[in-house]
Amino acid sequence: MGRIPAAAKRKAVLWLSLGISPRRLALTLALGFAIGCIPVIGIPTVLCAGLALALRLNQPAIQAANYAAMPLQLALIVPFVRFGGWITSSPVSAKSASLLVPRALEHFSAINLASRISGMAGLALLAWLVAAIPAVLLMTVAFNLMLRRIPVLKAAEAGD
């Protein structure tokens, strides 16, 4: 696999920045990445699109960050459920944890299964919220520092 040509990199930076300042682009990327880690599949793309429209953020940039976070979204589901259980002092029971084993699903009624899954999703969402707030703040600062070094974005910042 070869390196990305310099012209392609410049076009990508221009496309993602579209004249916005490094500070605003940093916030966009941080929000997209954090929302991309929401431990409920299918929600992040719609949420990122709505947030970008509401806050007038760069739609391609927020979606790029969202999609970059997708592997983390899947990897963090179980840790978020456990962290949520720790936060609420209601550790995930062995019966609830057995939902992760397909054979065990035969022993639950549909209502019981839906109840357990929604409870686990609630714990995961609570844990994500607790982790996402400081993560967005830290990522915004880090991205801002990195993006200020890109000449094209420096020019956009000077125009603000």
Contact map, one row per residue, 1 for C-alpha under 8 A:
1110000000000000000000000000000000000000000000000000000000000000000000000000000000000000000000000000000000000000000000000000000000000000000000000000000000000000
1111000000000000000000000000000000000000000000000000000000000000000000000000000000000000000000000000000000000000000000000000000000000000000000000000000000000000
1111100000000000000000000000000000000000000000000000000000000000000000000000000000000000000000000000000000000000000000000000000000000000000000000000000000000000
0111110110000000000000000000000000000000000000000000000000000000000000000000000000000000000000000000000000000000000000000000000000000000000000000000000000000000
0011111110000000000000000000000000000000000000000000000000000000000000000000000000000000000000000000000000000000000000000000000000000000000000000000000000000000
0001111111000000000000000000000000000000000000000000000000000000000000000000000000000000000000000000000000000000000000000000000000000000000000000000000000000000
0000111111100000000000000000000000000000000000000000000000000000000000000000000000000000000000000000000000000000000000000000000000000000000000000000000000000000
0001111111110000000000000000000000000000000000000000000000000000000000000000000000000000000000000000000000000000000000000000000000000000000000000000000000000000
0001111111111000000000000000000000000000000000000000000000000000000000000000000000000000000000000000000000000000000000000000000000000000000000000000000000000000
0000011111111100000000000000000000000000000000000000000000000000000000000000000000000000000000000000000000000000000000000000000000000000000000000000000000000000
0000001111111110000000000000000000000000000000000000000000000000000000000000000000000000000000000000000000000000000000000000000000000000000000000000000000000000
0000000111111111000000000000000000000000000000000000000000000000000000000000000000000000000000000000000000000000000000000000000000000000000000000000000000000000
0000000011111111100000000000000000000000000000000000000000000000000000000000000000000000000000000000000000000000000000000000000000000000000000000000000100000000
0000000001111111111000000000000000000000000000000000000000000000000000000000000000000000000000000000000000000000000000000000000000000000000000000000000100000000
0000000000111111110000000000000000000000000000000000000000010000000000000000000000000000000000000000000000000000000000000000000000000000000000000000000000000000
0000000000011111110000000000000000000000000000000000000001011000000000000000000000000000000000000000000000000000000000000000000000000000000000000000000000000000
0000000000001111111110001000000000000000000000000000000001001000000000000000000000000000000000000000000000000000000000000000000000000000000000000000000010000000
0000000000000111111100000000000000000000000000000000000001000000000000000000000000000000000000000000000000000000000000000000000000000000000000000000000000000000
0000000000000100111110000000000000000000000000000000000000000000000000000000000000000000000000000000000000000000000000000000000000000000000000000000000010010000
0000000000000000111111011000000000000000000000000000000000000000000000000000000000000000000000000000000000000000000000000000000000000000000000000000000010011000
0000000000000000101111111000000000000000000000000000000000000000000000000000000000000000000000000000000000000000000000000000000000000000000000000000000011011001
0000000000000000000111111100000000000000000000000000000000000000000000000000000000000000000000000000000000000000000000000000000000000000000000010011000011011000
0000000000000000000011111110000000000000000000000000000000000000000000000000000000000000000000000000000000000000000000000000000000000000000100010000000000000000
0000000000000000000111111111000000000000000000000000000010000000000000000000000000000000000000000000000000000000000000000000000000000000000000000000000000000000
0000000000000000100111111111100000000000000000000000000011001000000000000000000000000000000000000000000000000000000000000000000000000000000000010000000000000000
0000000000000000000001111111110000000000000000000000000000000000000000000000000000000000000000000000000000000000000000000000000000000000001111110010000000000000
0000000000000000000000111111111000000000000000000000000000000000000000000000000000000000000000000000000000000000000000000000000000000001001100110000000000000000
0000000000000000000000011111111100000000000000000001000011001100000000000000000000000000000000000000000000000000000000000000000000000000000000000000000000000000
0000000000000000000000001111111110000000000000000000000000001100100000000000000000000000000000000000000000000000000000000000000000000000000100100000000000000000
0000000000000000000000000111111111000000000000000000000000000000100000000000000000000000000000000000000000000000000000000000000000000011101100100000000000000000
0000000000000000000000000011111111100000000000010000000000000100000000000000000000000000000000000000000000000000000000000000000000000001000000000000000000000000
0000000000000000000000000001111111110000000000010000000000001111110000000000000000000000000000000000000000000000000000000000000000000000000000000000000000000000
0000000000000000000000000000111111111000000000000000000000000100111110000000000000000000000000000000000000000000000000000000000000000000000000000000000000000000
0000000000000000000000000000011111111100000000000000000000000000010010000000000000000000000000000000000000000000000000000000000000010011000000000000000000000000
0000000000000000000000000000001111111100000100110000000000000000010000000000000000000000000000000000000000000000000000000000000000010000000000000000000000000000
0000000000000000000000000000000111111100000110000000000000000000111111001000000000000000000000000000000000000000000000000000000000000000000000000000000000000000
0000000000000000000000000000000011111110000100000000000000000000010011011101000000000000000000000000000000000000000000000000000100000000000000000000000000000000
0000000000000000000000000000000001111111101100000000000000000000000000001000000000000000000000000000000000000000000000000000100100000000000000000000000000000000
0000000000000000000000000000000000001111100000000000000000000000000000001101100100000000000000000000000000000000000000001001100100000000000000000000000000000000
0000000000000000000000000000000000000111111100000000000000000000000000000000100000000000000000000000000000000000000000001000100000000000000000000000000000000000
0000000000000000000000000000000000000111111100000000000000000000000000001000000000000000000000000000000000000000000000000000000000000000000000000000000000000000
0000000000000000000000000000000000000001111111000000000000000000000000000000000000000000000000000000000000000000000000000000000000000000000000000000000000000000
0000000000000000000000000000000000000101111111100000000000000000000000000000000000000000000000000000000000000000000000000000000000000000000000000000000000000000
0000000000000000000000000000000000111101111111110000000000000000010000000000000000000000000000000000000000000000000000000000000000000000000000000000000000000000
0000000000000000000000000000000000010000011111111000000000000010010000000000000000000000000000000000000000000000000000000000000000000000000000000000000000000000
0000000000000000000000000000000000000000011111111100000000000000000000000000000000000000000000000000000000000000000000000000000000000000000000000000000000000000
0000000000000000000000000000000000100000001111111110000000000000000000000000000000000000000000000000000000000000000000000000000000000000000000000000000000000000
0000000000000000000000000000001100100000000111111111000000000110010000000000000000000000000000000000000000000000000000000000000000000000000000000000000000000000
0000000000000000000000000000000000000000000011111111100000100110000000000000000000000000000000000000000000000000000000000000000000000000000000000000000000000000
0000000000000000000000000000000000000000000001111111110000000000000000000000000000000000000000000000000000000000000000000000000000000000000000000000000000000000
0000000000000000000000000000000000000000000000111111111110000000000000000000000000000000000000000000000000000000000000000000000000000000000000000000000000000000
0000000000000000000000000001000000000000000000011111111111100100000000000000000000000000000000000000000000000000000000000000000000000000000000000000000000000000
0000000000000000000000000000000000000000000000001111111110100000000000000000000000000000000000000000000000000000000000000000000000000000000000000000000000000000
0000000000000000000000000000000000000000000000000111111110000000000000000000000000000000000000000000000000000000000000000000000000000000000000000000000000000000
0000000000000000000000000000000000000000000000000011111110000000000000000000000000000000000000000000000000000000000000000000000000000000000000000000000000000000
0000000000000000000000000000000000000000000000000011111111000000000000000000000000000000000000000000000000000000000000000000000000000000000000000000000000000000
0000000000000000000000011001000000000000000000000011111111100100000000000000000000000000000000000000000000000000000000000000000000000000000000000000000000000000
0000000000000001110000001001000000000000000000000001000111111100000000000000000000000000000000000000000000000000000000000000000000000000000000000000000000000000
0000000000000000000000000000000000000000000000001001100011111110000000000000000000000000000000000000000000000000000000000000000000000000000000000000000000000000
0000000000000011000000000000000000000000000000000000000001111111000000000000000000000000000000000000000000000000000000000000000000000000000000000000000000000000
0000000000000001100000001001100100000000000000000000000001111111100000000000000000000000000000000000000000000000000000000000000000000000000000000000000000000000
0000000000000000000000000001101110000000000000011001000011111111110000000000000000000000000000000000000000000000000000000000000000000000000000000000000000000000
0000000000000000000000000000000100000000000010011000000000111111111000000000000000000000000000000000000000000000000000000000000000000000000000000000000000000000
0000000000000000000000000000000100000000000000000000000000011111111100000000000000000000000000000000000000000000000000000000000000000000000000000000000000000000
0000000000000000000000000000110110010000000000000000000000001111111110000000000000000000000000000000000000000000000000000000000000000000000000000000000000000000
0000000000000000000000000000000111111000000110010000000000000111111111000000000000000000000000000000000000000000000000000000000000000000000000000000000000000000
0000000000000000000000000000000010010000000000000000000000000011111111000000000000000000000000000000000000000000000000000000000000000000000000000000000000000000
0000000000000000000000000000000010010000000000000000000000000001111111100000000000000000000000000000000000000000000000000000000000000000000000000000000000000000
0000000000000000000000000000000011011000000000000000000000000000111111111000000000000000000000000000000000000000000000000000000000000000000000000000000000000000
0000000000000000000000000000000000011000000000000000000000000000011111111100000000000000000000000000000000000000000000000000000000000000000000000000000000000000
0000000000000000000000000000000000000000000000000000000000000000000111111110000000000000000000000000000000000000000000000000000000000000000000000000000000000000
0000000000000000000000000000000000001000000000000000000000000000000011111111000000000000000000000000000000000000000000000000000000000000000000000000000000000000
0000000000000000000000000000000000011110100000000000000000000000000011111111100000000000000000000000000000000000000000000000000000000000000000000000000000000000
0000000000000000000000000000000000001010000000000000000000000000000001111111100000000000000000000000000000000000000000000000000000000000000000000000000000000000
0000000000000000000000000000000000000000000000000000000000000000000000111111111000000000000000000000000000000000000000000000000000000000000000000000000000000000
0000000000000000000000000000000000001010000000000000000000000000000000011111111100000000000000000000000000000000000000000000000000000000000000000000000000000000
0000000000000000000000000000000000000011000000000000000000000000000000001111111110000000000000000000000000000000000000000001000000000000000000000000000000000000
0000000000000000000000000000000000000000000000000000000000000000000000000011111111000000000000000000000000000000000000000001000000000000000000000000000000000000
0000000000000000000000000000000000000000000000000000000000000000000000000011111111100000000000000000000000000000000000000001000000000000000000000000000000000000
0000000000000000000000000000000000000010000000000000000000000000000000000001111111110000000000000000000000000000000000000011101100000000000000000000000000000000
0000000000000000000000000000000000000000000000000000000000000000000000000000111111111000000100000000000000000000000000011011101000000000000000000000000000000000
0000000000000000000000000000000000000000000000000000000000000000000000000000011111111100001100000000000000000000000000000011000000000000000000000000000000000000
0000000000000000000000000000000000000000000000000000000000000000000000000000001111111110000000000000000000000000000000000011001000000000000000000000000000000000
0000000000000000000000000000000000000000000000000000000000000000000000000000000111111111000000000000000000000000000000000111111000000000000000000000000000000000
0000000000000000000000000000000000000000000000000000000000000000000000000000000011111111111100000000000000000000000000000010000000000000000000000000000000000000
0000000000000000000000000000000000000000000000000000000000000000000000000000000001111111111000000000000000000000000000000000000000000000000000000000000000000000
0000000000000000000000000000000000000000000000000000000000000000000000000000000000111111110000000000000000000000000000000000001000000000000000000000000000000000
0000000000000000000000000000000000000000000000000000000000000000000000000000000000011111111000000000000000000000000000000000000000000000000000000000000000000000
0000000000000000000000000000000000000000000000000000000000000000000000000000000000001111111000000000000000000000000000000000000000000000000000000000000000000000
0000000000000000000000000000000000000000000000000000000000000000000000000000000000001111111100000000000000000000000000000000000000000000000000000000000000000000
0000000000000000000000000000000000000000000000000000000000000000000000000000000001001101111110000000000000000000000000000000000000000000000000000000000000000000
0000000000000000000000000000000000000000000000000000000000000000000000000000000011001000011111011000000000000000000000010000000000000000000000000000000000000000
0000000000000000000000000000000000000000000000000000000000000000000000000000000000000000001111111000000000000000000000000000000000000000000000000000000000000000
0000000000000000000000000000000000000000000000000000000000000000000000000000000000000000000111111100000000000000000000000000000000000000000000000000000000000000
0000000000000000000000000000000000000000000000000000000000000000000000000000000000000000000011111110000000000000000000000000000000000000000000000000000000000000
0000000000000000000000000000000000000000000000000000000000000000000000000000000000000000000111111110000000000000000110010000000000000000000000000000000000000000
0000000000000000000000000000000000000000000000000000000000000000000000000000000000000000000111111111000000000000000000000000000000000000000000000000000000000000
0000000000000000000000000000000000000000000000000000000000000000000000000000000000000000000001111111100110000000000000000000000000000000000000000000000000000000
0000000000000000000000000000000000000000000000000000000000000000000000000000000000000000000000111111110110000000000010000000000000000000000000000000000000000000
0000000000000000000000000000000000000000000000000000000000000000000000000000000000000000000000001111110000000000000000000000000000000000000000000000000000000000
0000000000000000000000000000000000000000000000000000000000000000000000000000000000000000000000000111111110000000000000000000000000000000000000000000000000000000
0000000000000000000000000000000000000000000000000000000000000000000000000000000000000000000000000011111111000000000000000000000000000000000000000000000000000000
0000000000000000000000000000000000000000000000000000000000000000000000000000000000000000000000000000111111000000000000000000000000000000000000000000000000000000
0000000000000000000000000000000000000000000000000000000000000000000000000000000000000000000000000110111111110000000000000000000000000000000000000000000000000000
0000000000000000000000000000000000000000000000000000000000000000000000000000000000000000000000000110111111110000100000000000000000000000000000000000000000000000
0000000000000000000000000000000000000000000000000000000000000000000000000000000000000000000000000000011111111000000000000000000000000000000000000000000000000000
0000000000000000000000000000000000000000000000000000000000000000000000000000000000000000000000000000000111111000000000000000000000000000000000000000000000000000
0000000000000000000000000000000000000000000000000000000000000000000000000000000000000000000000000000000111111101100000000000000000000000000000000000000000000000
0000000000000000000000000000000000000000000000000000000000000000000000000000000000000000000000000000000001111111100000000000000000000000000000000000000000000000
0000000000000000000000000000000000000000000000000000000000000000000000000000000000000000000000000000000000011111110000000000000000000000000000000000000000000000
0000000000000000000000000000000000000000000000000000000000000000000000000000000000000000000000000000000000001111111000000000000000000000000000000000000000000000
0000000000000000000000000000000000000000000000000000000000000000000000000000000000000000000000000000000000011111111100000000000000000000000000000000000000000000
0000000000000000000000000000000000000000000000000000000000000000000000000000000000000000000000000000000010011111111110000000000000000000000000000000000000000000
0000000000000000000000000000000000000000000000000000000000000000000000000000000000000000000000000000000000000111111111000000000000000000000000000000000000000000
0000000000000000000000000000000000000000000000000000000000000000000000000000000000000000000000000000000000000011111111100000000000000000000000000000000000000000
0000000000000000000000000000000000000000000000000000000000000000000000000000000000000000000000010000000000000001111111110000000000000000000000000000000000000000
0000000000000000000000000000000000000000000000000000000000000000000000000000000000000000000000010010000000000000111111111000000000000000000000000000000000000000
0000000000000000000000000000000000000000000000000000000000000000000000000000000000000000000000000000000000000000011111111100000000000000000000000000000000000000
0000000000000000000000000000000000000000000000000000000000000000000000000000000000000000000000000000000000000000001111111110000000000000000000000000000000000000
0000000000000000000000000000000000000000000000000000000000000000000000000000000010000000000100010000000000000000000111111111000000000000000000000000000000000000
0000000000000000000000000000000000000011000000000000000000000000000000000000000010000000000000000000000000000000000011111111100000000000000000000000000000000000
0000000000000000000000000000000000000000000000000000000000000000000000000000000000010000000000000000000000000000000001111111110000000000000000000000000000000000
0000000000000000000000000000000000000000000000000000000000000000000000000000000111111000000000000000000000000000000000111111111000000000000000000000000000000000
0000000000000000000000000000000000000010000000000000000000000000000000000000111111110000000000000000000000000000000000011111111100000000000000000000000000000000
0000000000000000000000000000000000000111000000000000000000000000000000000000000110010000000000000000000000000000000000001111111110000000000000000000000000000000
0000000000000000000000000000000000000000000000000000000000000000000000000000000000010000000000000000000000000000000000000111111111000000000000000000000000000000
0000000000000000000000000000000000000000000000000000000000000000000000000000000110110010000000000000000000000000000000000011111111100000000000000000000000000000
0000000000000000000000000000000000001110000000000000000000000000000000000000000100000000000000000000000000000000000000000001111111110000000000000000000000000000
0000000000000000000000000000000000000000000000000000000000000000000000000000000000000000000000000000000000000000000000000000111111111000000000000000000000000000
0000000000000000000000000000000000000000000000000000000000000000000000000000000000000000000000000000000000000000000000000000011111111100000000000000000000000000
0000000000000000000000000000000000000000000000000000000000000000000000000000000000000000000000000000000000000000000000000000001111111110000000000000000000000000
0000000000000000000000000000000001100000000000000000000000000000000000000000000000000000000000000000000000000000000000000000000111111111000000000000000000000000
0000000000000000000000000000000000000000000000000000000000000000000000000000000000000000000000000000000000000000000000000000000011111111100000000000000000000000
0000000000000000000000000000000000000000000000000000000000000000000000000000000000000000000000000000000000000000000000000000000001111111110000000000000000000000
0000000000000000000000000000010001000000000000000000000000000000000000000000000000000000000000000000000000000000000000000000000000111111111000000000000000000000
0000000000000000000000000010011001000000000000000000000000000000000000000000000000000000000000000000000000000000000000000000000000011111111100000000000000000000
0000000000000000000000000000010000000000000000000000000000000000000000000000000000000000000000000000000000000000000000000000000000001111111110000000000000000000
0000000000000000000000000000000000000000000000000000000000000000000000000000000000000000000000000000000000000000000000000000000000000111111111000000000000000000
0000000000000000000000000110010000000000000000000000000000000000000000000000000000000000000000000000000000000000000000000000000000000011111111100000000000000000
0000000000000000000000100110110000000000000000000000000000000000000000000000000000000000000000000000000000000000000000000000000000000001111111110000000000000000
0000000000000000000000000100000000000000000000000000000000000000000000000000000000000000000000000000000000000000000000000000000000000000111111111000000000000000
0000000000000000000000000100000000000000000000000000000000000000000000000000000000000000000000000000000000000000000000000000000000000000011111111100000000000000
0000000000000000000000000110110000000000000000000000000000000000000000000000000000000000000000000000000000000000000000000000000000000000001111111110000000000000
0000000000000000000001101110000000000000000000000000000000000000000000000000000000000000000000000000000000000000000000000000000000000000000111111111000000000000
0000000000000000000000000000000000000000000000000000000000000000000000000000000000000000000000000000000000000000000000000000000000000000000011111111100000000000
0000000000000000000000000000000000000000000000000000000000000000000000000000000000000000000000000000000000000000000000000000000000000000000001111111110000000000
0000000000000000000001000100000000000000000000000000000000000000000000000000000000000000000000000000000000000000000000000000000000000000000000111111110010000000
0000000000000000000001000000000000000000000000000000000000000000000000000000000000000000000000000000000000000000000000000000000000000000000000011111111011000000
0000000000000000000000000000000000000000000000000000000000000000000000000000000000000000000000000000000000000000000000000000000000000000000000001111111011000000
0000000000000000000000000000000000000000000000000000000000000000000000000000000000000000000000000000000000000000000000000000000000000000000000000111111111000000
0000000000000000000000000000000000000000000000000000000000000000000000000000000000000000000000000000000000000000000000000000000000000000000000000001111111100000
0000000000001100000000000000000000000000000000000000000000000000000000000000000000000000000000000000000000000000000000000000000000000000000000000000011111110000
0000000000000000101111000000000000000000000000000000000000000000000000000000000000000000000000000000000000000000000000000000000000000000000000000011111111111000
0000000000000000000011000000000000000000000000000000000000000000000000000000000000000000000000000000000000000000000000000000000000000000000000000001111111111100
0000000000000000000000000000000000000000000000000000000000000000000000000000000000000000000000000000000000000000000000000000000000000000000000000000001111111110
0000000000000000001111000000000000000000000000000000000000000000000000000000000000000000000000000000000000000000000000000000000000000000000000000000000111111111
0000000000000000000111000000000000000000000000000000000000000000000000000000000000000000000000000000000000000000000000000000000000000000000000000000000011111111
0000000000000000000000000000000000000000000000000000000000000000000000000000000000000000000000000000000000000000000000000000000000000000000000000000000001111111
0000000000000000000000000000000000000000000000000000000000000000000000000000000000000000000000000000000000000000000000000000000000000000000000000000000000111111
0000000000000000000010000000000000000000000000000000000000000000000000000000000000000000000000000000000000000000000000000000000000000000000000000000000000011111
